Amino acid sequence: MDDFPFPVLGRTGPAAMEAPPADAAVRALLAPSCVGEDGLPGRYRIWELEAGTHCSVIGTCLSLEDLHRLIRKANATIAPDADDHDIHGYFVTQAARRSMVSKLIHKTLDRKYAPQIARLRACPPDEVWALWRQAMTSGDVAGPYWALMTLKAAPRPMRIRAYNEIHMLSHLMGKSSRDDIKRIRQLEAAHAEIAQKLERTRVRAETTIRERDDRIRELEARLAAATTLPRSGSAPTGSDRKQDVRMDRLRARFATLERCLEAERARARSAEHRLSAREAERDHEVQAPPLPAASPGAPPDPDGGQGGGSQRDGGQRDELLAGRAVLYVGGYREVTPRLRAHVERRGGTFLYHDGGIEMQTTRLSGLVSQVNAVLCPVGCVSHDACMHLKRLCKRYGKRLVLLRSAGLSGFASAVAEIASNLPTGDAQGRSALASRE
């Protein structure tokens, strides 16, 4: 343990003794030990420590709060204008000699760092330095430093080495503190600049909001003045007169259009009523046809007479279409059931397509190919659907009958004409386009 190296001014061993001392603390530490108890069990009292070490012990192991508590306990008199350095110097001086104050200092340090003292005393002498290096690495040096400096089992070179490291650590901490202070001042300056920018931004935002609110109030006032009729007060300007004239013209045109629309609606309702009455009249004529005048000696008319009509309805009329298929495109959907019943009473098949309103026009090709004739009311189907239907009938060689109305009477006449002009044997070979009134 006596050969434990410690660097002083870059040298180790006996050569270090030849280095010129820098101050009184170094001279005291490099002097021969006045205690002469290295390696013995037990601990040193604080006033028994070597001269020059009390400053590092007080500054490292006791905080300013601890020193102020010691002042109150020792009932010491401190000048009102004493600063922290004066208080530190007072306790360093008191710790160097045996007194009530030094005993209070020692007792306070032992109570504060009791766990570190117990750990170091229980440690073998060979492991004391390893514990100290561990404390230096972790940064928690106050308790281990007090325990090491008062441990008699620790050799003097080890205590000097620990003192040197604490001394350099104070310099490093001073430099770090200076850097922190410099950095804090830079941050404070940056903070002040940012605060000024924020204040300017806030002022601009408030000004913008205030101007916007003023503009909104101005526009609202102008809108309120524009929506009210300026009949009282100042006379209207030229632009106001033009605006009033234009508004009067628009109101008059709107009233005229409304009257025209109402007249067209009334005309449409009247036409619908007339069409319904005519359809009902034609339906009645088809169901009860008048008896034609028969010439003497002529054969009875197939459609004439009560009895003849009954026979046609009951017998031959049921086979008028003889299985032919008829396609009806367009018209009114509500009339379709009566058209279907008319065709089926005459022995035919009725197919229907609405002309593309709800059904797809692509289905027309398949339907046209299946029937013998196609009937289409031109007034109740679109022009495009009618032209497409003409092309399909021409392609498949089917007869197309264009009806002027969607009533039952016109449809019945067209069915009768189809039945008379398309015999069963030649039904698939004829192709014609006819227009029926």
C-alpha positions in Angstrom: 0.0 0.0 0.0 2.9 2.4 0.6 3.8 2.3 -3.1 0.3 3.4 -4.2 1.0 5.8 -7.2 -0.6 9.3 -7.2 0.0 11.9 -10.0 1.1 15.4 -8.9 1.9 17.7 -11.8 2.2 14.7 -14.1 4.7 12.7 -12.0 4.4 9.7 -9.8 6.3 8.2 -6.9 9.3 9.9 -5.2 9.7 12.2 -8.2 6.5 13.9 -7.3 8.1 15.1 -4.0 10.5 17.2 -6.1 7.7 19.2 -7.8 7.3 22.8 -6.5 4.1 23.1 -4.5 1.4 25.2 -6.0 -0.3 26.4 -2.9 -0.6 25.8 0.8 -3.0 22.9 0.4 -0.5 21.0 -1.8 2.4 21.8 0.5 0.4 20.3 3.4 -0.6 17.2 1.5 2.9 16.6 0.3 4.4 17.0 3.8 4.9 13.9 5.9 1.8 12.6 7.7 1.5 14.1 11.1 -1.0 11.4 12.2 1.0 8.4 11.5 -1.9 6.0 11.8 -2.3 4.7 8.2 -3.5 1.1 8.0 -5.0 1.1 11.5 -8.6 0.4 12.2 -11.0 3.3 13.1 -11.6 6.7 11.6 -10.2 10.2 11.7 -12.1 13.1 13.2 -12.5 16.0 10.8 -10.1 18.2 12.8 -7.6 15.3 12.6 -7.5 15.5 8.7 -4.4 16.9 7.0 -4.3 20.6 6.4 -5.7 21.6 3.1 -8.3 18.9 2.9 -11.0 20.6 4.9 -12.0 22.9 2.0 -12.7 20.1 -0.3 -14.6 18.1 2.4 -16.8 21.0 3.3 -17.4 22.1 -0.3 -18.1 18.6 -1.6 -20.0 16.9 1.3 -22.1 19.7 2.7 -24.6 21.8 0.8 -25.4 25.4 1.6 -28.6 24.3 3.2 -26.5 22.1 5.5 -24.3 25.0 6.4 -27.2 27.2 7.3 -28.6 24.5 9.5 -25.3 24.2 11.2 -25.2 28.0 11.8 -28.6 27.8 13.6 -27.5 24.7 15.7 -24.1 26.3 16.7 -25.8 29.7 17.3 -23.0 31.3 15.4 -23.0 35.0 14.6 -22.7 35.7 10.9 -22.4 39.2 9.4 -25.6 40.3 7.6 -23.6 41.0 4.4 -21.8 37.6 4.5 -22.2 35.7 1.2 -21.9 32.0 0.5 -18.1 32.1 0.2 -17.8 33.8 3.6 -20.0 31.1 5.2 -17.9 28.3 3.5 -14.7 29.9 4.7 -16.0 30.1 8.2 -16.8 26.4 8.4 -13.5 25.4 6.7 -11.6 27.4 9.4 -13.7 25.8 12.2 -13.3 22.3 10.8 -9.5 22.6 11.0 -9.5 22.8 14.9 -11.3 20.9 17.6 -14.3 22.9 18.7 -18.0 22.7 19.2 -18.6 23.7 15.6 -16.1 21.1 14.2 -17.9 18.4 16.4 -21.2 19.5 14.9 -19.8 19.3 11.4 -18.4 15.8 12.0 -21.6 14.5 13.5 -23.7 15.9 10.7 -21.4 14.3 8.0 -21.5 10.9 9.8 -25.3 11.0 10.1 -25.7 12.1 6.5 -23.3 9.5 5.0 -23.8 6.6 7.4 -24.5 3.9 4.7 -21.3 4.9 2.7 -19.2 4.9 5.9 -20.4 1.4 6.9 -19.9 0.0 3.4 -16.3 1.3 3.2 -15.4 0.1 6.7 -16.6 -3.4 5.9 -14.6 -3.5 2.7 -11.1 -5.0 2.6 -8.3 -2.5 2.1 -7.5 -3.9 -1.3 -11.0 -3.1 -2.6 -11.3 0.4 -1.2 -9.9 2.0 -4.3 -12.2 0.0 -6.6 -15.2 1.4 -4.6 -13.9 4.9 -5.0 -13.4 4.5 -8.8 -17.0 3.2 -9.0 -18.2 6.3 -7.1 -16.3 8.5 -9.5 -17.8 6.8 -12.5 -21.4 7.1 -11.1 -20.9 10.7 -10.0 -22.0 10.1 -6.5 -18.8 11.1 -4.7 -19.9 13.1 -1.6 -20.5 10.2 0.7 -17.6 7.9 -0.5 -15.2 10.9 -0.3 -16.0 11.6 3.3 -15.8 7.9 4.2 -12.4 7.6 2.4 -10.8 10.7 3.8 -11.7 9.6 7.4 -10.8 5.9 7.0 -7.5 5.1 8.8 -7.1 1.9 6.8 -6.8 3.9 3.6 -3.1 4.8 2.8 -2.2 8.4 2.6 -1.3 8.3 -1.2 -4.8 7.0 -1.8 -6.4 9.9 0.1 -4.1 12.4 -1.8 -5.2 10.8 -5.1 -8.9 11.1 -4.1 -8.3 14.8 -3.1 -6.7 15.5 -6.5 -9.6 14.0 -8.4 -12.1 16.0 -6.3 -10.0 19.1 -6.9 -10.0 18.5 -10.7 -13.7 17.6 -10.6 -14.4 21.0 -9.0 -12.6 22.6 -11.9 -14.5 20.6 -14.4 -17.7 21.4 -12.7 -16.8 25.0 -12.7 -16.2 24.9 -16.4 -19.4 23.0 -16.9 -21.2 25.6 -14.8 -19.7 28.4 -16.9 -20.8 26.6 -20.1 -24.2 26.1 -18.7 -24.4 29.7 -17.7 -23.3 30.7 -21.2 -25.8 28.4 -22.7 -28.6 29.6 -20.4 -27.8 33.2 -21.4 -28.0 32.2 -25.1 -31.3 30.5 -24.5 -32.6 33.4 -22.6 -31.6 35.7 -25.5 -33.3 33.4 -28.0 -36.3 33.1 -25.7 -36.5 36.9 -25.5 -36.3 37.1 -29.3 -39.0 34.5 -29.8 -41.2 36.2 -27.3 -40.8 39.5 -29.2 -41.7 37.7 -32.5 -44.7 36.1 -30.8 -45.8 39.5 -29.5 -45.4 41.1 -32.9 -47.4 38.1 -34.5 -50.1 38.5 -31.8 -50.4 42.2 -32.5 -50.6 41.6 -36.3 -53.2 38.8 -35.7 -55.3 41.1 -33.5 -55.1 43.9 -36.0 -56.1 41.5 -38.9 -59.0 40.2 -36.8 -60.1 43.7 -35.9 -60.0 44.8 -39.6 -61.9 41.7 -40.6 -64.6 42.3 -38.0 -64.9 45.9 -39.2 -65.1 44.7 -42.8 -67.8 42.2 -41.9 -69.8 44.8 -40.0 -69.5 47.1 -43.0 -70.7 44.5 -45.4 -73.5 43.5 -43.2 -74.6 47.1 -43.0 -74.4 47.5 -46.8 -76.4 44.2 -47.2 -79.1 45.4 -44.8 -79.3 48.7 -46.6 -79.5 47.0 -50.0 -82.2 44.6 -48.9 -84.5 47.3 -47.6 -86.5 49.6 -49.8 -85.0 53.1 -49.6 -88.2 55.0 -49.7 -87.5 57.5 -46.9 -84.5 59.8 -46.7 -82.3 60.5 -49.7 -83.5 60.0 -53.2 -82.5 56.8 -55.1 -79.5 57.0 -57.3 -79.3 56.1 -61.0 -78.0 52.6 -60.4 -80.9 52.0 -57.9 -83.4 53.1 -60.5 -81.9 50.7 -63.1 -82.0 47.9 -60.6 -85.6 48.6 -59.8 -86.6 48.7 -63.5 -84.8 45.4 -64.1 -86.5 43.8 -61.1 -89.9 45.0 -62.3 -89.3 43.5 -65.7 -88.2 40.2 -64.2 -91.3 40.1 -62.0 -93.6 40.8 -64.9 -92.0 38.1 -67.0 -92.2 35.7 -64.2 -95.9 36.4 -63.8 -96.5 35.9 -67.6 -94.6 32.6 -67.5 -96.7 31.5 -64.5 -99.9 32.3 -66.4 -98.7 30.4 -69.5 -97.7 27.4 -67.4 -101.1 27.3 -65.8 -102.9 27.6 -69.1 -100.8 24.7 -70.5 -101.6 22.6 -67.5 -105.3 23.3 -68.0 -105.0 22.4 -71.7 -103.2 19.2 -70.9 -105.9 18.2 -68.3 -108.6 18.9 -70.9 -106.8 16.8 -73.5 -106.4 14.0 -71.1 -110.1 14.0 -70.3 -111.1 14.1 -74.0 -108.6 11.3 -74.7 -110.1 9.2 -71.9 -113.6 9.8 -73.1 -112.7 8.9 -76.7 -110.9 5.7 -75.6 -113.9 4.7 -73.6 -116.1 5.3 -76.6 -113.9 3.3 -78.9 -113.7 0.4 -76.4 -117.5 0.4 -76.3 -117.7 0.3 -80.1 -115.3 -2.6 -80.4 -117.1 -4.6 -77.8 -120.6 -4.0 -79.4 -120.1 -3.3 -83.2 -123.1 -2.0 -85.2 -125.0 -4.4 -87.5 -124.3 -3.6 -91.1 -127.2 -3.5 -93.7 -127.4 -6.8 -95.6 -128.4 -6.8 -99.3 -131.1 -9.3 -100.4 -129.6 -12.6 -101.4 -126.1 -11.7 -100.1 -124.4 -14.0 -97.6 -124.5 -12.9 -94.0 -121.6 -10.7 -93.0 -119.1 -12.5 -90.8 -119.0 -9.6 -88.3 -122.6 -8.6 -88.7 -125.7 -9.5 -86.7 -126.3 -10.5 -83.1 -126.1 -14.1 -83.8 -123.2 -13.8 -86.2 -121.2 -11.9 -83.6 -122.0 -14.5 -81.0 -120.8 -17.2 -83.2 -117.6 -15.4 -84.0 -117.0 -14.7 -80.3 -117.8 -18.1 -79.2 -116.2 -20.1 -82.1 -114.4 -18.8 -85.2 -113.3 -15.5 -83.6 -111.2 -17.4 -81.1 -109.1 -18.7 -83.9 -108.7 -15.4 -85.7 -105.0 -15.1 -85.1 -104.5 -18.9 -85.1 -101.4 -19.0 -82.8 -99.7 -16.0 -84.3 -97.6 -13.9 -81.9 -97.9 -10.1 -81.7 -95.4 -7.7 -80.1 -96.7 -4.4 -78.8 -94.0 -1.7 -78.1 -94.7 1.5 -76.1 -98.2 2.7 -75.2 -99.6 3.0 -71.7 -98.8 0.2 -69.3 -102.3 0.4 -67.7 -103.9 -0.4 -71.1 -101.7 -3.4 -71.7 -103.9 -6.0 -69.8 -106.8 -5.2 -72.1 -104.7 -5.5 -75.2 -103.3 -8.8 -74.0 -106.8 -10.1 -73.3 -108.0 -9.1 -76.8 -105.1 -11.0 -78.5 -105.5 -14.0 -76.3 -109.3 -14.2 -77.0 -108.5 -14.4 -80.7 -106.1 -17.3 -80.2 -102.8 -15.3 -80.4 -99.8 -14.7 -78.2 -99.2 -11.2 -76.8 -95.7 -9.9 -76.1 -94.9 -6.4 -74.6 -92.0 -4.0 -74.4 -92.3 -0.5 -73.0 -89.9 1.1 -75.5 -87.0 1.6 -73.2 -88.6 3.4 -70.3 -87.9 0.6 -67.8 -87.0 -2.3 -70.0 -83.7 -2.5 -71.9 -83.9 -1.9 -75.6 -81.5 -4.7 -76.1 -84.4 -7.1 -75.5 -86.2 -5.9 -78.5 -84.1 -7.9 -80.9 -85.0 -11.2 -79.3 -88.7 -10.3 -79.0 -89.0 -9.2 -82.7 -87.5 -12.4 -83.9 -90.2 -14.4 -82.0 -93.4 -12.7 -83.4 -95.3 -12.5 -86.6 -96.0 -8.7 -86.4 -95.1 -5.7 -84.4 -97.5 -2.9 -83.4 -96.2 0.4 -82.1 -98.2 3.6 -81.2 -96.0 6.4 -82.5 -97.4 8.9 -80.0 -96.4 6.9 -77.0 -92.8 5.8 -77.8 -89.5 7.7 -78.3 -88.2 8.5 -81.7 -85.0 6.5 -81.1 -86.9 3.4 -80.0 -89.2 3.7 -83.1 -86.3 3.9 -85.5 -84.5 1.0 -83.8 -87.7 -1.0 -84.1 -88.0 -0.3 -87.8 -84.4 -1.5 -88.3 -85.1 -4.7 -86.4 -88.3 -5.5 -88.3 -86.5 -5.0 -91.6 -83.7 -7.2 -90.5 -86.0 -10.1 -89.4 -88.6 -9.6 -92.1 -91.4 -8.8 -89.7 -94.4 -6.6 -90.4 -94.5 -3.3 -88.5 -97.8 -1.5 -88.0 -97.5 2.0 -86.7 -100.6 3.1 -84.7 -101.7 6.7 -84.4 -103.1 6.1 -80.9 -102.6 3.8 -77.9 -106.3 2.9 -77.5 -107.9 -0.5 -77.8 -110.0 0.3 -80.9 -107.0 1.1 -83.1 -105.1 -1.9 -81.8 -108.1 -4.2 -82.5 -108.4 -3.0 -86.0 -104.7 -3.5 -86.6 -104.9 -7.1 -85.2 -107.8 -7.9 -87.5 -105.9 -6.5 -90.5 -102.8 -8.6 -89.5 -105.0 -11.7 -89.1 -106.5 -11.2 -92.6 -103.3 -10.3 -94.4 -100.9 -12.9 -92.8 -102.1 -16.5 -93.5 -100.6 -19.1 -91.2 -98.5 -20.7 -94.0 -97.0 -17.4 -95.1 -96.7 -15.6 -91.8 -93.0 -15.8 -91.5 -92.2 -14.7 -95.0 -93.9 -11.3 -95.3 -92.3 -8.0 -94.4 -94.0 -4.6 -94.7 -94.2 -1.2 -93.1 -97.6 0.2 -92.7 -99.0 3.3 -91.1 -102.4 3.1 -89.6 -104.6 6.0 -88.4 
